[in-house]
Amino acid sequence: MRFTDFNFHPNLLEGIEASNYEIATPVQEQVIPPILEGRDVIASAQTGTGKTAAFLLPIMNNLLKNHVDGKTGALIIVPTRELAIQISQHVEGLSYFTHLSSIAVYGGNNGDNFINEKKALQMGADIIVCTPGRMIAHLNMGYVSLKGLQFLVLDEADRMLDMGFQDDINKIIKALPAKRQNLLFSATMPEKIRQMARKILHQPAEINIAISKPPAKIVQKAFVIYEPQKLPLVKKLLKETPYKNALVFCSRKQSVKQLTRELKLGKINVAEIHSDLEQSERENVLGAFTAGRIPVMVATDILSRGIDIDTIDLVINYDVPGDGEDYVHRIGRTARAEADGIAYTLIGEKEQNKFAAIEKLLEKEVEKAEVPKELGAVPAYNPHFRGSGGKPKKRFYHHYNKQRK
Ligand code: AMP
């Protein structure tokens, strides 16, 4: 579905075009129509699906049609200031050709910012994006009026509850007019989110863009280890696990090249595949792999989508993939057709938090297998251990339009 099919305000369409959006993503296609119809919505969708524009566009369209000067039209509550900044940048981009104003209200910055936020809140920006604590601080000062509010959005609701914001959210809701449209977005839908939804939403349209789960017949195991132990463990797994074809995934092509070199030195018959290879070279590698001449292939994520080779019965994630969707795609390369499959994931000490987030999304805890003693001491399992680079990556939606054209 193209954005021109939604009957959006022409000035909003200009902003959409300037953002280079042409085709609506699946969540946008499903979420925009009920919001335009005035319905409450509960949607399970993770970051990267285009969910932000899915709620921003119909809200902005409505505010452009029913604009009330000096009144806040929409309040978007989010768990972190990074997300508040990101969403308000999104608003700025999409509203560039309109008169809609917006402000981000989040904690932790200096007093000047608080004063600016206060001014904007007193004047009433059309769209407020806020973190709960900071919004309460302003509400407590008594100068915020949200009387004209038409939309309440709770984004990443599961994270907000995990961070203990339930009471703050309830307090904010008490300051809102009873008649309003409510939109709730969450990556996961545990019972506590459903309970909250029952209290806040009225006969919502329910939209589910949750990631697909991996087939149950794949045996999933994970090893928590120090980074230097990964190479000896992969060698051992490749030597001792029976398989026809094994696919080893690395997130970066540099690691693919390095690992392939090391495995070759370890006398393992292995080839590499990544975007530095010409198309014909990739086809040769795949041909040799499929025919069984080379039983092991080391690959970047380009291979995790769409490759359908029935004989792959072992997948090893040399590192933890970027997100749940990549994990599902990677391990889904095994156990195709009737075959069974094993998927091992090597979790570096600093990747534990990242893997825990994937498990949460899949609503499944993956068994942590014992690391062979000869590899030495391993880190204690700690799902909260956070390494560097925890920021979610920008996903593939800029490719999405190209694919769909
Ligand atoms: P989100 O899931 O909202 O964090 O969006 C993920 C990324 O996809 C952001 O960089 C958006 O700018 C981009 N995006 C959202 N919708 C579209 C679309 N329909 N076409 C292309 N890119 C999009």
Residues whose N, C-alpha, C, O or C-beta is under 5 A from the ligand:
A	BS01	AMP	N20 Y21 E22 I23 A24 T25 Q46 T47 G48 T49 G50 K51 T52 A53 Y397 H398
